[in-house]
Amino acid sequence: MSEMPHPTVATIIERDDKFLLVYEWRNGHLLYNQPAGHLEPGEGLIEAACRETLEETRWQVQISAYLGVSVYLAPANGVSYVRHSFIGSPLREHPELPLDKGIEAAHWLSYEEIVALGDQLASPLVLQDIEAYRAGHRYPLDMVRCNLTPN
């Protein structure tokens, strides 16, 4: 029996025509990814996106739009991920904070630099999300409802 899909979040953060990516260890390799991670118990999707971005990049962000949802079967581990991607703006860097375990650095890279990375990207979703963003895909945040309180 296969495991249940894992809910995750990712953010597209752009500043001065560059995108915020993390350089992280994945299955013994250093790869580039959007700030991304798993939803924690009792946490909403937007809250998780802000938290993961801060933990992985030291950047506090404001989420402005929903980019969409992707389902990805990772060939490295056979796990399915349901990834909710968000668009945000950088507010403030917190250089005093440590980076999450497994994160080597956060980098601002142009679209052309990201395309040139090729197989150094953590998954096809990295470029797919950036291209959707560049194509103008944006959905209102009220599409993402969160009701964590019991009825």
N, C-alpha and C positions, 0 to 999 in steps of 0.2 A: 504494500500500500504506500502511495506517495504522500509526502507531507503537504499540509495546507500551504497555499501561497502566502508569502510574507508581504505585509503592507509596508511600503517605503515612501519617502518623500525626497524630492530633489529641488534645487533652486537654480534658476537662470538669473544671474546678477551681472548687469552690464554697467560699465563706467568708461567714458571716453573711448567708445568703440572697442572695448576689450571685455572679455568675459572672465569671471572669477572661477578658477578650477583648482582642484586639490591634486597634489602629487602624492599618491598613497600606495601602500603595500597591498596587493591583492594576489593571493595564491602564490606567494613567493616572487612576485614581479612588481616593479614600480610602474604604476599606470596613472593616467590622468582621468579625472571624473568631475562631475559637478559636485558641489557640496550635497551630500545625500546620506540617508540613513534610515533606520527603522523607527517606526512609531512605538512609543513607550506606553505602557498601560495607563489609562486615564488621560491621555494626551490627545488633543485635536490635531488635525493635519497641518493647519497653518502654524500653530504653536510648534509642532515638530519641525517644520521647515525652517523656522527662525532659529530654533535651538541647534539643529544640526549644522546650519551655516555658521553660527557663532562658534560652536565647538570645533569645527573642522578648519575654519579660516581666520578666526578672531574678528570677523566682521559682523557687527550688529546690522540687521537689514529690516526693511519694511516690505512686507509682501503686498503687491498691488493687484495681481491678477492670477488666475488659474490658467495654466498652459494646457493641461490635459492629463489623461491617464494612459499608461502603457503596461502591457503584460509582457514580461521577458523571462524566458527559460534560460538560465545561465548554464552554458555548456560545462563550465569548470566544476560545478557541484550538483547540477541537475535540479536546482531549486527554482521555482517560479516566483517572480517578484511582481507585485502590483504596485507600480510606481506612479505617484501623484506628483506632477511637476508644477512648480509655481514660479512666477516672475516677481522679482523684487528689486529694490534699490538699496545701495549701500548707505548706511547712515553714519557709522563711526567704527573705526578699527580699534581693537583693544589689544595692543601688543603685549600687555602684561599677562594675558591668559595663555595657558599651555594649549598646544594643539592636541586633538584626540589621538589616542593610541593608533599607530599605523599610518598617520599622516606625516609626511616629510616636510611639506611646504604648501603654501597657497600661492597661486600665480595668476596674474592678469594677462590673458593672451588674446590676440586678435583672432578673428574668424579664420584668416589664412594660416596662422600658426597652428590653430587647432586642427584644421583639415590636414596639414602637413604631418601631424602626429600619427595618423593612420592607425596601425595596430597597437600604438601606445595608449589608445583610449580604452577605458575600462569596459565599455560595451558600445554597441551601435546606438544606444539611447543617448549618449553624450552629444553626438553630432546631430542626431534626429531632433532632439529638443532645441538645440541652437538654431537649426534650420527652420523649425516651426515658429520659433520666436521671431527670427528675421523675416519670415513670410507674413508676420502680423497676427498670428494666432494668439488670441487672448480671450478669456472668458471671465465674467464677473465672479468675484469671490463668493457671492451669495449662492453660487452653485454648490459650494462646499459647506454643507450643514454639519453642525456638531452639536449633539445633544448627549452630554456625558452624565447628566443627572437622571436618576431613575424616575419613572412616572409615578 
